[in-house]
Amino acid sequence: MNSKKIREKFLEFFEERGHKIVSSSSLVPKDDPSVLLTTAGMQQFKPYFTGDKDPMKDFGSWRTVSIQKSFRTSDIDEVGDESHLTFFEMLGHFSFGAYFKKETIEWTFELLTKIFRIDKERISASVFEGDQKIPKDQESYDAWLRFLPAEKIKQGNREDGNIWGPAGPEGPCGACNEVYVDGLEVATLVFMEYFYSKDNTFAPLKQKGVDVGWGFERLTKVIQSAPTVFETDLFEPIIQLIPHRDIENETKAVRIIADHIRAATFLIADGVLPSNIAQGYILRRILRRAIRYGRILNLDKNFFIPLSQKVIEMYKEFYPELSLKKDDILRVIEKEEEKFSKTLKQGLKEFEKMMEAKTDKIIYGEQSRTISGIDAFYLYESYGFPIELTRELAKENGFSVDESGWETALKKHQEISRAGAEKKFGGHGISTVQDKGTAEKMTRLHTATHLLHQAIHDVLGGESEVKQMGSDITPERTRFDFTFPRKLTPEEINKIENIVNDKIKLNLPVIKQKMTKEIALKLQARAFFKEKYPDEVNVYSVGDPDLSKAYSKEFCDGPHVKNTGEIGRFKIIKEESSSAGVRRIRAIVE
């Protein structure tokens, strides 16, 4: 059975049992700031488990089924074995009070044995044995006994993975069953009964819920009787394009490249761009790791392009966004590969010199097999080596990295950078000056930048998710960087400029309010994601003290004008590329 058929059979099975098919959400969570990336199918349904949203109103059913794009960074170092991946798909079905353990276990067994034709002798399961906070899951144990002998039902604890959740620092969770075929875990059945809070307490949920996740790649491996997930039709077409010999180190390199290019393609399609922070750092890390393994295989320049094209071709039917963003995906990958390839060769030579120097010292009696934090930071700062890459290279050579020293070197660098920024007004890119007139002009520019940010969203936000990538204000101009895949048209630039000037003419009030970070995020105040904010923040809004009605609202420490009329005339003087997928606008006030 090919992977396309497996998708269809899964969705049909649960649709016939009253489940509404729901499309995958983005890999970048829209309404959950507690996590960087979507790690499970239940994340988009979290508010339905807690009762904050009504599934009948939104889906017309108390039951849903989905195939969710997912990404887990915890498995990056394991990629290359038979089953671990970064990007993966999760087949899931969910109940918001409609059914519970007995039906879920019955359907799981029926799906495996009758739909996917897997011999029941190959199937085993585990259930929660109970502890001081959550009792033994006797109901699940009894339900499995209808289908499996007792010796095939293991009783496990928290450490074994038989408690799941929450997705983030708090949220719904509960005891879970793990389902295995030939000892490989293919599904997790989570029975939502509790809400876990940050204070380490469990409270019963108002309604019991079911969250079942099937690892699509693992299930495909089992159904197709493949030795590993990489020999399934989800990977073979990609791997066939990578020249390699069938030897251990090259097989591992090929698997890493195949996984990482697939992951990168999906991340970029969902609006992630390479950077040194947040989701962008994860994307850069996997791309640069794959580039390094491409060097091991002596692959040609731009070897990622045909691989990404193959990923798009394979998945575009189920994920049409890949076709829509194809040009952007290939452009970002090409530029990142080009950028890192320039320094990788020299960086590897520098690393080899470090190894030679260390080895010489060991020969003459030094016992340390550790790369200093300063050396690790040097590779990061000078050659773009993510710390994970240095750590991996060190391990391959029998060394480790001084993690504490690395953190100290990085922190010192950040403090120096911050000190430079703090010479600027409010830490937001405004230079400190003694001249009152100059300071007043920069204050006008600062408020204008907030209006510019919102106007950019107004004009461009519908086509691609726009994110602030940086800003800088001098006495002469403001500069604002933001993610966008192409050059702006003259019409778009005029629209943005006109919106800002219209808000200036309205003489809108600029209001400062102090509130918790959590409330500010819920009210959708914009936060510059490079910054780490305290629990209590200042939010500047333009137009209305009620943030739900304000035109612009951002985390900020000021300073700002009291009314937009003080800004004067706003004029965009230049729009240009800042880096791959990032545009830059320069503007002045008169």
Summary of the structure (lengths in Angstrom):
residues: 590
radius of gyration: 26.6
end to end distance: 67.3
largest distance: 82.9
contacts: 1923
relative contact order: 0.07
helix: 45%
strand: 22%
